[in-house]
């Protein structure tokens, strides 16, 4: 009996580490590359390209510029637009923000989160930045030596239930143990070395009456017993591993 192999054509977008734009083509032509290869009419390609430029915060005036005339952040946005131009089911991103300054990187990360929610795309991202993985990833696959999978799971699972010492060390479990202290009339987040890393703000949580905790690299999260926003915190009074200790719980 001969096995029959059925091949399905799946549209995949690809974002390269350094944008990978073709230097001899304008921004508009770079974005339109794949649709034009697939015989999409030129006018339709242009319309799609301008829509994506708007979505990614690129001024339409940049359409006629060449890659050498763009900043690093602009070039990477064009690369993302090109990957999305043919409406792929899956988008692969190969360390797309590693060569960009931190402020631009955070803006691009937030745009990727927004696009993922609005466009309902599956995104596979390669990154060496564990904080970026926690921020952007619903599921994280941590690779060790020789490409071995050390653990796969959510950010919460990697932080609170590391599979082995390699995972615990890579995600920095020890460095995530913080507490809330009162300093100069305000509550601040202090790491295990006594350094202030964030601050407490907002109203009390209705569940446990604790205040919300603002952590760097994550949105404001409620310290009320569950890991929130990329594993940012567990209330020490919950009986779980105390990554974030609410002042009231620590005192208790």
C-alpha positions in Angstrom: 0.0 0.0 0.0 1.4 3.4 -1.0 0.9 6.3 1.4 -0.7 9.4 -0.1 0.7 12.7 0.9 -1.6 15.7 0.6 0.2 19.1 0.5 -1.8 22.2 1.7 -0.8 25.6 0.6 -0.5 27.8 3.8 0.2 31.4 3.5 3.1 32.3 5.8 4.5 35.8 6.4 8.1 36.3 7.5 9.7 39.2 9.4 13.5 39.2 9.3 15.9 40.3 12.0 17.1 43.4 10.1 13.9 44.0 8.1 15.5 42.4 5.0 14.0 45.1 2.7 15.1 45.2 -0.9 17.3 48.3 -1.2 16.4 49.1 -4.8 12.6 49.2 -4.1 10.5 51.8 -2.4 8.6 51.3 0.8 5.4 50.8 -1.1 6.9 48.3 -3.6 8.6 46.4 -0.7 5.2 46.0 1.0 3.6 44.9 -2.2 6.2 42.2 -3.0 4.3 39.1 -2.2 0.8 40.2 -3.4 2.3 41.2 -6.7 4.0 37.8 -7.0 0.6 36.3 -6.5 -0.9 38.3 -9.3 -2.9 40.7 -7.1 -3.8 43.8 -9.1 -1.4 46.8 -8.5 -4.2 49.1 -7.3 -5.4 46.6 -4.8 -1.8 46.1 -3.6 -1.3 49.8 -3.1 -4.6 50.1 -1.1 -3.6 47.2 1.1 -0.1 48.7 1.6 -1.4 52.0 2.7 -3.9 50.4 5.1 -1.0 48.5 6.7 1.1 51.6 6.9 -1.7 53.3 8.8 -2.0 50.3 11.2 1.7 50.4 11.9 2.0 54.1 12.4 3.9 54.8 9.2 3.3 58.1 7.5 2.0 57.6 4.0 4.6 60.2 2.9 7.2 57.5 3.4 5.7 55.3 0.6 8.1 56.6 -2.1 11.2 56.5 0.1 13.9 53.8 -0.1 15.1 51.6 2.8 18.3 53.7 3.2 16.2 56.7 4.0 14.4 55.0 6.9 15.2 54.8 10.6 15.6 51.3 12.1 12.1 51.4 13.6 10.5 52.5 10.4 12.3 49.8 8.4 11.2 47.1 10.8 7.6 48.4 10.5 7.8 48.1 6.8 9.1 44.6 7.2 6.1 43.7 9.4 3.7 45.3 6.8 5.3 43.3 4.0 4.8 40.1 6.1 1.1 40.9 6.5 0.4 42.2 3.0 -0.8 38.9 1.6 -3.0 38.2 4.7 -1.0 35.1 5.9 -2.5 32.6 8.3 0.8 32.3 10.2 3.5 34.9 10.7 7.1 34.0 11.6 9.2 36.6 13.3 13.0 36.0 13.6 14.3 38.2 16.5 12.5 41.2 14.8 13.3 43.8 17.5 16.8 42.8 18.7 18.6 45.6 16.8 16.2 48.4 17.8 16.6 50.8 20.7 14.4 50.0 23.8 11.8 52.8 23.4 11.1 51.9 19.7 11.2 48.2 20.7 8.4 48.6 23.3 6.3 50.5 20.8 6.7 47.8 18.2 5.9 45.1 20.7 2.7 46.8 21.7 1.8 47.1 18.0 2.3 43.4 17.5 0.1 42.6 20.5 -2.6 44.9 19.0 -2.3 43.4 15.5 -2.5 39.9 17.0 -5.7 40.7 18.8 -7.3 42.6 15.9 -6.2 40.3 13.0 -6.4 37.0 14.8 -3.0 35.8 13.5 -0.9 33.0 14.7 2.6 34.4 15.3 5.7 32.3 15.9 8.5 34.5 17.3 12.2 33.6 17.9 13.7 35.7 20.6 16.6 35.5 23.2 14.8 38.0 25.4 12.8 36.2 28.0 10.9 39.3 29.0 9.9 39.8 25.4 8.7 36.2 25.3 6.7 36.7 28.5 5.1 39.9 27.1 4.2 38.6 23.7 3.8 34.9 24.0 0.7 33.0 24.9 2.8 29.8 24.8 6.6 29.7 25.3 8.9 27.0 24.2 12.3 27.3 25.9 15.2 25.6 24.1 18.4 24.4 25.7 21.6 22.9 24.4 21.4 21.3 21.0 17.8 22.6 20.5 16.4 20.4 23.2 13.0 21.5 24.6 13.5 22.2 28.3 9.9 23.3 28.9 6.9 24.5 27.1 4.0 26.4 28.7 2.8 29.8 29.7 4.8 32.4 31.4 3.1 31.6 34.7 4.1 28.0 34.4 7.7 28.7 33.6 8.1 31.1 36.5 6.1 29.2 39.2 6.8 25.6 38.0 10.2 25.5 36.3 10.9 22.1 34.9 14.6 22.1 35.9 17.4 24.3 37.1 18.2 25.4 33.6 14.7 26.9 33.2 14.7 28.4 36.7 18.1 30.1 35.9 17.1 31.2 32.4 13.8 32.9 33.5 15.6 34.3 36.6 13.2 32.9 39.3 15.4 34.2 42.1 15.5 37.7 40.7 11.7 37.8 40.5 11.2 37.5 44.2 10.2 41.0 45.3 8.4 42.7 48.1 6.4 45.9 48.8 7.9 48.4 51.1 6.9 51.9 52.3 9.5 54.5 51.4 9.2 58.3 51.5 5.5 58.1 51.9 4.8 55.7 49.0 4.7 52.0 48.4 7.4 50.7 46.1 8.5 47.3 44.7 11.9 46.2 46.0 13.9 43.3 44.6 16.0 40.9 46.7 19.0 43.3 46.6 17.0 46.1 48.1 16.7 48.1 44.9 13.5 49.8 43.9 12.2 48.4 40.6 8.6 49.6 40.4 5.9 51.4 42.3 2.4 50.7 43.7 -0.5 52.7 42.4 -4.3 52.7 42.0 -7.2 51.6 44.1 -7.5 48.5 46.2 -8.4 45.2 44.5 -12.0 44.3 45.3 -11.0 40.6 45.9 -8.3 41.0 48.5 -8.3 44.7 49.2 -4.6 44.9 48.0 -3.4 47.7 45.8 -2.4 47.2 42.1 1.3 46.7 41.3 3.0 48.4 38.4 6.0 46.3 37.2 8.5 47.2 34.5 7.9 45.3 31.3 4.3 44.5 32.1 1.0 46.3 32.3 -0.4 47.2 35.7 -1.5 44.0 37.4 -3.5 43.2 40.5 -1.6 41.4 43.2 -4.6 39.4 44.4 -3.5 35.8 44.3 -3.1 35.0 40.6 -0.3 35.4 38.1 -1.2 38.3 35.8 0.4 40.0 32.8 3.2 37.6 31.8 3.6 36.1 35.2 4.3 39.4 36.9 3.0 38.6 40.3 1.6 36.2 42.9 0.4 37.5 46.3 2.7 36.1 49.0 -0.4 35.7 51.2 -2.1 33.3 48.7 0.0 30.3 49.9 1.7 30.1 46.5 5.2 31.0 45.6 5.5 34.7 46.7 6.8 36.5 43.7 5.0 39.7 44.7 4.3 40.3 48.4 1.5 42.6 49.2 2.4 44.7 52.2 -0.7 43.5 54.1 0.0 39.8 53.3 3.7 40.1 54.2 2.7 41.6 57.5 0.2 38.9 58.1 
